[in-house]
Amino acid sequence: MPTTAGAAPKGASKAARTQEGQGAAGSAALLKDVVHWLDEAKAEEIVTVDLAGKSSIGDFMVIASGRSLAPLPTSCEKS
């Protein structure tokens, strides 16, 4: 979903809106929230990749797997 530069997407979580525009500290805090949400949704093998200074599309990439499709919609809705 395209968004205005520096703006949290419509329907974004409170954490995303709070960290909007706070740079690396905000990105790190949001990453912590995302990993926590994935863990609560029973995601497995959660891996984070630091993209800071390597990509213009984001500061971090999060990869996770699961054993069934049931938790997937819940995980996607939180992002």
C-alpha positions as CSV (number, residue, x, y, z in Angstrom):
1,M,0.0,0.0,0.0
2,P,1.6,3.3,-1.1
3,T,1.9,5.9,1.6
4,T,3.1,9.4,1.9
5,A,6.8,9.6,2.8
6,G,7.2,9.7,6.5
7,A,3.5,8.9,7.3
8,A,2.2,5.7,8.9
9,P,-0.2,3.8,6.7
10,K,-3.9,4.1,7.3
11,G,-4.9,1.6,9.9
12,A,-1.4,1.3,11.2
13,S,-0.9,0.2,14.8
14,K,-0.5,2.8,17.6
15,A,3.2,1.8,17.8
16,A,3.7,2.5,14.1
17,R,2.0,5.9,14.4
18,T,4.0,6.7,17.6
19,Q,7.3,5.9,16.1
20,E,6.6,7.7,12.8
21,G,9.4,10.1,12.1
22,Q,11.6,9.1,15.0
23,G,14.4,7.6,12.9
24,A,16.4,4.6,13.9
25,A,15.1,4.6,17.5
26,G,11.5,4.4,16.2
27,S,12.4,1.7,13.8
28,A,14.1,-0.4,16.5
29,A,11.1,0.0,18.8
30,L,8.7,-1.0,16.0
31,L,10.8,-4.0,15.2
32,K,10.6,-5.1,18.8
33,D,6.8,-4.8,18.6
34,V,6.6,-6.8,15.4
35,V,8.8,-9.6,16.7
36,H,6.6,-9.7,19.9
37,W,3.4,-9.9,17.8
38,L,4.8,-12.7,15.7
39,D,5.8,-14.6,18.8
40,E,2.3,-14.2,20.2
41,A,0.9,-15.5,16.9
42,K,3.1,-18.6,17.3
43,A,5.4,-17.8,14.4
44,E,8.5,-19.9,14.3
45,E,12.1,-19.2,13.3
46,I,11.7,-15.4,13.5
47,V,14.7,-13.7,11.9
48,T,15.4,-10.0,11.6
49,V,17.8,-8.5,9.1
50,D,19.2,-5.0,9.6
51,L,18.9,-3.1,6.4
52,A,19.9,0.3,7.7
53,G,22.3,2.0,5.3
54,K,21.8,-0.9,2.8
55,S,18.3,-0.2,1.5
56,S,16.0,2.8,0.9
57,I,12.9,0.7,1.5
58,G,13.2,0.1,5.2
59,D,15.5,-0.3,8.2
60,F,14.7,-3.9,9.0
61,M,13.3,-7.0,7.3
62,V,11.5,-9.7,9.3
63,I,11.1,-13.3,8.2
64,A,9.1,-15.9,10.0
65,S,7.6,-19.3,9.4
66,G,4.8,-21.3,10.9
67,R,3.3,-24.8,11.0
68,S,-0.2,-23.9,9.7
69,L,-2.0,-21.2,7.9
70,A,-4.4,-20.4,10.8
71,P,-2.1,-17.8,12.5
72,L,-1.1,-16.2,9.3
73,P,-4.0,-13.7,8.9
74,T,-3.6,-12.6,12.5
75,S,0.1,-11.9,11.9
76,C,-0.6,-10.0,8.7
77,E,-3.3,-7.8,10.3
78,K,-1.0,-6.5,12.9
79,S,1.6,-5.2,10.5
